[in-house]
Amino acid sequence: MTNNKLVSIIVPCYNQAQYLYEALESVEQQSYKEWECIIVNDGSTDNTEDIAKTWVLKDIRFKFINQSNLGVSSARNTGIKSSKGSLILCLDADDLISEDYLQLAVEALSNNPNLSLIYSEAEKFEKKTGKWELAEFSLQRMAESNIIFNAAFFKKEDWNRVGGYDEKMKEGLEDWEFWIHILKDGGQVYQIQKVCFFYRINNQSRNRSIISSNYKILYEYISKKHIDFFIKNIGSYPELVKKINKMKRDYEALKYSRKNALKVIFNTLTFKTRKK
């Protein structure tokens, strides 16, 4: 049974106890009060459980689940399965949200019930700081790379429809695959024109630790799973080869024209110098 006014925030945590308190504090400070926060301890060996339970005792809207280490996709799915809200937000344990993020998302959905995905502008902090420049959303850009961070709002009914996060994707890019799965058959996307998400850059970030060989495997897996989406928005393999070859030819032509232009300029200057 879902509650249409309730927003369910899912916070998976694996050995990130040092950041968890701050993340949960940003949840507790929300101006929109109709929320629940489900913390899923994904087999941590640090004091994640102790920190989570302090919040459970402090505010009944916080809930806690323990599971063995199965990866972030599994942890998110576990939390969503036990959630009661119709709108879901997954927040990593080392990131933060602004106090009005929920309020602005709920208002956006109220104004347009056809929205499938709601996110905001974002900012990086800690090791790197400053605005996170995100490309304007389009399905074509989404097919080229992930342009939406993981802490975006989506409907629980869409999570049910696509079968949740893909638990085979333990090495990363699971949020990109999930967004593709939700959006490839339709659905509108809205970006709140305000910084409401704060992305922590540190040496333990999962995406920073993905080695190139794993990226290759992940890209191949996503490509095969959603081949129809990629062909529709980027083109078939022969079309891509043609585009790449045309780009190479254009680049060579540009280099050649610039080389000739420089040659003309050089010869002109040399001629004028000799005349003097």
Contacts in CASP RR format, 6 or more apart in sequence:
PFRMAT RR
TARGET T0000
AUTHOR 0000-0000-0000
METHOD contacts of the structure
MODEL  1
MTNNKLVSIIVPCYNQAQYLYEALESVEQQSYKEWECIIVNDGSTDNTED
IAKTWVLKDIRFKFINQSNLGVSSARNTGIKSSKGSLILCLDADDLISED
YLQLAVEALSNNPNLSLIYSEAEKFEKKTGKWELAEFSLQRMAESNIIFN
AAFFKKEDWNRVGGYDEKMKEGLEDWEFWIHILKDGGQVYQIQKVCFFYR
INNQSRNRSIISSNYKILYEYISKKHIDFFIKNIGSYPELVKKINKMKRD
YEALKYSRKNALKVIFNTLTFKTRKK
1 84 0 8 1.000
2 84 0 8 1.000
2 85 0 8 1.000
2 86 0 8 1.000
2 156 0 8 1.000
3 34 0 8 1.000
3 84 0 8 1.000
3 85 0 8 1.000
3 86 0 8 1.000
4 85 0 8 1.000
4 86 0 8 1.000
5 34 0 8 1.000
6 34 0 8 1.000
6 35 0 8 1.000
6 36 0 8 1.000
6 84 0 8 1.000
6 85 0 8 1.000
6 86 0 8 1.000
6 87 0 8 1.000
7 32 0 8 1.000
7 34 0 8 1.000
7 35 0 8 1.000
7 36 0 8 1.000
7 85 0 8 1.000
7 87 0 8 1.000
7 88 0 8 1.000
7 89 0 8 1.000
7 102 0 8 1.000
7 105 0 8 1.000
7 106 0 8 1.000
7 153 0 8 1.000
8 35 0 8 1.000
8 36 0 8 1.000
8 37 0 8 1.000
8 38 0 8 1.000
8 80 0 8 1.000
8 83 0 8 1.000
8 84 0 8 1.000
8 85 0 8 1.000
8 87 0 8 1.000
8 88 0 8 1.000
8 89 0 8 1.000
8 156 0 8 1.000
9 27 0 8 1.000
9 35 0 8 1.000
9 36 0 8 1.000
9 37 0 8 1.000
9 38 0 8 1.000
9 88 0 8 1.000
9 89 0 8 1.000
9 90 0 8 1.000
9 91 0 8 1.000
9 102 0 8 1.000
10 37 0 8 1.000
10 38 0 8 1.000
10 40 0 8 1.000
10 75 0 8 1.000
10 76 0 8 1.000
10 79 0 8 1.000
10 80 0 8 1.000
10 83 0 8 1.000
10 88 0 8 1.000
10 89 0 8 1.000
10 90 0 8 1.000
10 91 0 8 1.000
11 20 0 8 1.000
11 23 0 8 1.000
11 24 0 8 1.000
11 27 0 8 1.000
11 37 0 8 1.000
11 38 0 8 1.000
11 39 0 8 1.000
11 40 0 8 1.000
11 90 0 8 1.000
11 91 0 8 1.000
11 92 0 8 1.000
11 93 0 8 1.000
12 40 0 8 1.000
12 42 0 8 1.000
12 71 0 8 1.000
12 72 0 8 1.000
12 75 0 8 1.000
12 76 0 8 1.000
12 79 0 8 1.000
12 90 0 8 1.000
12 92 0 8 1.000
12 93 0 8 1.000
13 20 0 8 1.000
13 39 0 8 1.000
13 40 0 8 1.000
13 41 0 8 1.000
13 42 0 8 1.000
13 44 0 8 1.000
13 48 0 8 1.000
13 52 0 8 1.000
13 75 0 8 1.000
13 93 0 8 1.000
14 41 0 8 1.000
14 42 0 8 1.000
14 43 0 8 1.000
14 44 0 8 1.000
14 48 0 8 1.000
14 69 0 8 1.000
14 71 0 8 1.000
14 72 0 8 1.000
14 75 0 8 1.000
14 93 0 8 1.000
15 44 0 8 1.000
15 45 0 8 1.000
15 46 0 8 1.000
15 48 0 8 1.000
16 44 0 8 1.000
16 46 0 8 1.000
16 48 0 8 1.000
16 92 0 8 1.000
16 93 0 8 1.000
16 94 0 8 1.000
16 204 0 8 1.000
17 44 0 8 1.000
17 46 0 8 1.000
17 47 0 8 1.000
17 48 0 8 1.000
17 50 0 8 1.000
17 51 0 8 1.000
18 46 0 8 1.000
19 93 0 8 1.000
19 94 0 8 1.000
19 200 0 8 1.000
20 39 0 8 1.000
20 48 0 8 1.000
20 51 0 8 1.000
20 52 0 8 1.000
20 93 0 8 1.000
21 51 0 8 1.000
21 54 0 8 1.000
21 55 0 8 1.000
22 96 0 8 1.000
23 91 0 8 1.000
23 92 0 8 1.000
23 93 0 8 1.000
23 94 0 8 1.000
23 95 0 8 1.000
23 96 0 8 1.000
24 37 0 8 1.000
24 39 0 8 1.000
24 51 0 8 1.000
24 52 0 8 1.000
24 55 0 8 1.000
24 62 0 8 1.000
26 96 0 8 1.000
26 97 0 8 1.000
26 98 0 8 1.000
26 99 0 8 1.000
26 198 0 8 1.000
27 35 0 8 1.000
27 37 0 8 1.000
27 91 0 8 1.000
27 97 0 8 1.000
28 55 0 8 1.000
28 58 0 8 1.000
28 59 0 8 1.000
29 99 0 8 1.000
30 97 0 8 1.000
30 99 0 8 1.000
30 100 0 8 1.000
30 101 0 8 1.000
30 102 0 8 1.000
30 103 0 8 1.000
31 99 0 8 1.000
31 100 0 8 1.000
31 102 0 8 1.000
31 103 0 8 1.000
32 100 0 8 1.000
32 102 0 8 1.000
32 103 0 8 1.000
32 106 0 8 1.000
35 61 0 8 1.000
35 102 0 8 1.000
36 61 0 8 1.000
36 62 0 8 1.000
36 63 0 8 1.000
36 83 0 8 1.000
36 84 0 8 1.000
36 85 0 8 1.000
37 55 0 8 1.000
37 61 0 8 1.000
37 62 0 8 1.000
37 63 0 8 1.000
38 63 0 8 1.000
38 64 0 8 1.000
38 65 0 8 1.000
38 79 0 8 1.000
38 82 0 8 1.000
38 83 0 8 1.000
39 52 0 8 1.000
39 55 0 8 1.000
39 56 0 8 1.000
39 62 0 8 1.000
39 63 0 8 1.000
39 64 0 8 1.000
39 65 0 8 1.000
40 65 0 8 1.000
40 67 0 8 1.000
40 75 0 8 1.000
40 76 0 8 1.000
40 78 0 8 1.000
40 79 0 8 1.000
41 48 0 8 1.000
41 49 0 8 1.000
41 52 0 8 1.000
41 64 0 8 1.000
41 65 0 8 1.000
41 66 0 8 1.000
41 67 0 8 1.000
42 67 0 8 1.000
42 68 0 8 1.000
42 69 0 8 1.000
42 70 0 8 1.000
42 71 0 8 1.000
42 72 0 8 1.000
42 74 0 8 1.000
42 75 0 8 1.000
43 66 0 8 1.000
43 67 0 8 1.000
43 68 0 8 1.000
43 69 0 8 1.000
44 69 0 8 1.000
48 93 0 8 1.000
49 64 0 8 1.000
49 66 0 8 1.000
52 62 0 8 1.000
52 64 0 8 1.000
53 64 0 8 1.000
55 62 0 8 1.000
56 62 0 8 1.000
56 63 0 8 1.000
56 64 0 8 1.000
63 82 0 8 1.000
65 78 0 8 1.000
65 79 0 8 1.000
65 82 0 8 1.000
67 74 0 8 1.000
67 75 0 8 1.000
67 78 0 8 1.000
70 167 0 8 1.000
71 167 0 8 1.000
71 170 0 8 1.000
72 92 0 8 1.000
72 165 0 8 1.000
72 170 0 8 1.000
72 172 0 8 1.000
72 174 0 8 1.000
72 206 0 8 1.000
73 165 0 8 1.000
73 166 0 8 1.000
73 167 0 8 1.000
73 168 0 8 1.000
73 169 0 8 1.000
73 170 0 8 1.000
73 174 0 8 1.000
74 165 0 8 1.000
74 167 0 8 1.000
76 90 0 8 1.000
76 165 0 8 1.000
77 164 0 8 1.000
77 165 0 8 1.000
77 167 0 8 1.000
80 88 0 8 1.000
80 156 0 8 1.000
80 159 0 8 1.000
80 164 0 8 1.000
83 156 0 8 1.000
85 156 0 8 1.000
86 155 0 8 1.000
86 156 0 8 1.000
86 157 0 8 1.000
87 105 0 8 1.000
87 106 0 8 1.000
87 109 0 8 1.000
87 153 0 8 1.000
87 154 0 8 1.000
87 155 0 8 1.000
87 156 0 8 1.000
88 153 0 8 1.000
88 154 0 8 1.000
88 155 0 8 1.000
88 156 0 8 1.000
88 159 0 8 1.000
89 97 0 8 1.000
89 101 0 8 1.000
89 102 0 8 1.000
89 105 0 8 1.000
89 151 0 8 1.000
89 152 0 8 1.000
89 153 0 8 1.000
90 150 0 8 1.000
90 151 0 8 1.000
90 175 0 8 1.000
91 97 0 8 1.000
91 151 0 8 1.000
92 150 0 8 1.000
92 151 0 8 1.000
94 200 0 8 1.000
94 202 0 8 1.000
94 204 0 8 1.000
94 205 0 8 1.000
95 151 0 8 1.000
95 197 0 8 1.000
95 198 0 8 1.000
95 199 0 8 1.000
95 200 0 8 1.000
96 125 0 8 1.000
96 197 0 8 1.000
96 198 0 8 1.000
96 200 0 8 1.000
97 151 0 8 1.000
97 196 0 8 1.000
97 197 0 8 1.000
97 198 0 8 1.000
98 120 0 8 1.000
98 194 0 8 1.000
98 195 0 8 1.000
98 196 0 8 1.000
98 197 0 8 1.000
98 198 0 8 1.000
100 194 0 8 1.000
100 196 0 8 1.000
101 120 0 8 1.000
101 192 0 8 1.000
101 196 0 8 1.000
101 197 0 8 1.000
104 120 0 8 1.000
104 192 0 8 1.000
104 194 0 8 1.000
104 196 0 8 1.000
105 118 0 8 1.000
105 153 0 8 1.000
105 192 0 8 1.000
108 115 0 8 1.000
108 118 0 8 1.000
108 190 0 8 1.000
108 192 0 8 1.000
109 115 0 8 1.000
109 118 0 8 1.000
109 153 0 8 1.000
112 188 0 8 1.000
112 190 0 8 1.000
114 187 0 8 1.000
114 188 0 8 1.000
115 187 0 8 1.000
115 188 0 8 1.000
115 189 0 8 1.000
115 190 0 8 1.000
116 154 0 8 1.000
116 155 0 8 1.000
116 158 0 8 1.000
116 182 0 8 1.000
116 183 0 8 1.000
116 186 0 8 1.000
116 187 0 8 1.000
116 188 0 8 1.000
116 189 0 8 1.000
117 148 0 8 1.000
117 152 0 8 1.000
117 153 0 8 1.000
117 154 0 8 1.000
117 179 0 8 1.000
117 182 0 8 1.000
117 183 0 8 1.000
117 187 0 8 1.000
117 188 0 8 1.000
117 189 0 8 1.000
117 190 0 8 1.000
118 152 0 8 1.000
118 153 0 8 1.000
118 154 0 8 1.000
118 189 0 8 1.000
118 190 0 8 1.000
118 191 0 8 1.000
118 192 0 8 1.000
119 148 0 8 1.000
119 149 0 8 1.000
119 151 0 8 1.000
119 152 0 8 1.000
119 153 0 8 1.000
119 189 0 8 1.000
119 190 0 8 1.000
119 191 0 8 1.000
119 192 0 8 1.000
119 197 0 8 1.000
120 191 0 8 1.000
120 192 0 8 1.000
120 193 0 8 1.000
120 194 0 8 1.000
120 195 0 8 1.000
120 196 0 8 1.000
120 197 0 8 1.000
121 131 0 8 1.000
121 132 0 8 1.000
121 134 0 8 1.000
121 191 0 8 1.000
121 192 0 8 1.000
121 193 0 8 1.000
121 194 0 8 1.000
121 195 0 8 1.000
121 196 0 8 1.000
121 197 0 8 1.000
122 131 0 8 1.000
122 132 0 8 1.000
122 134 0 8 1.000
122 149 0 8 1.000
122 195 0 8 1.000
122 196 0 8 1.000
122 197 0 8 1.000
122 198 0 8 1.000
122 199 0 8 1.000
123 129 0 8 1.000
123 130 0 8 1.000
123 131 0 8 1.000
123 132 0 8 1.000
123 195 0 8 1.000
123 197 0 8 1.000
123 198 0 8 1.000
123 199 0 8 1.000
124 130 0 8 1.000
124 131 0 8 1.000
124 132 0 8 1.000
124 198 0 8 1.000
124 199 0 8 1.000
124 200 0 8 1.000
124 201 0 8 1.000
125 198 0 8 1.000
125 199 0 8 1.000
125 200 0 8 1.000
125 201 0 8 1.000
126 200 0 8 1.000
126 201 0 8 1.000
126 202 0 8 1.000
127 201 0 8 1.000
127 202 0 8 1.000
127 203 0 8 1.000
128 201 0 8 1.000
131 195 0 8 1.000
132 149 0 8 1.000
132 199 0 8 1.000
134 147 0 8 1.000
134 148 0 8 1.000
134 149 0 8 1.000
134 191 0 8 1.000
135 141 0 8 1.000
135 147 0 8 1.000
137 147 0 8 1.000
137 148 0 8 1.000
137 189 0 8 1.000
137 191 0 8 1.000
139 183 0 8 1.000
139 184 0 8 1.000
139 229 0 8 1.000
139 232 0 8 1.000
139 233 0 8 1.000
140 233 0 8 1.000
140 234 0 8 1.000
141 147 0 8 1.000
142 148 0 8 1.000
142 179 0 8 1.000
142 180 0 8 1.000
142 183 0 8 1.000
142 233 0 8 1.000
143 180 0 8 1.000
143 229 0 8 1.000
143 230 0 8 1.000
143 233 0 8 1.000
143 234 0 8 1.000
144 234 0 8 1.000
145 176 0 8 1.000
146 173 0 8 1.000
146 175 0 8 1.000
146 176 0 8 1.000
146 179 0 8 1.000
148 175 0 8 1.000
148 179 0 8 1.000
148 189 0 8 1.000
149 175 0 8 1.000
149 197 0 8 1.000
149 199 0 8 1.000
150 175 0 8 1.000
151 197 0 8 1.000
152 179 0 8 1.000
154 182 0 8 1.000
158 182 0 8 1.000
161 182 0 8 1.000
162 178 0 8 1.000
162 181 0 8 1.000
162 182 0 8 1.000
164 178 0 8 1.000
164 181 0 8 1.000
165 174 0 8 1.000
165 175 0 8 1.000
165 178 0 8 1.000
166 174 0 8 1.000
166 177 0 8 1.000
166 178 0 8 1.000
166 181 0 8 1.000
166 225 0 8 1.000
168 221 0 8 1.000
169 177 0 8 1.000
169 218 0 8 1.000
169 221 0 8 1.000
171 210 0 8 1.000
171 214 0 8 1.000
171 217 0 8 1.000
171 218 0 8 1.000
172 206 0 8 1.000
172 207 0 8 1.000
172 210 0 8 1.000
172 218 0 8 1.000
173 207 0 8 1.000
173 210 0 8 1.000
173 215 0 8 1.000
173 218 0 8 1.000
173 219 0 8 1.000
173 222 0 8 1.000
176 222 0 8 1.000
177 222 0 8 1.000
177 225 0 8 1.000
177 226 0 8 1.000
180 222 0 8 1.000
180 226 0 8 1.000
180 229 0 8 1.000
181 226 0 8 1.000
183 189 0 8 1.000
184 226 0 8 1.000
184 228 0 8 1.000
184 229 0 8 1.000
201 208 0 8 1.000
210 218 0 8 1.000
223 230 0 8 1.000
234 240 0 8 1.000
END
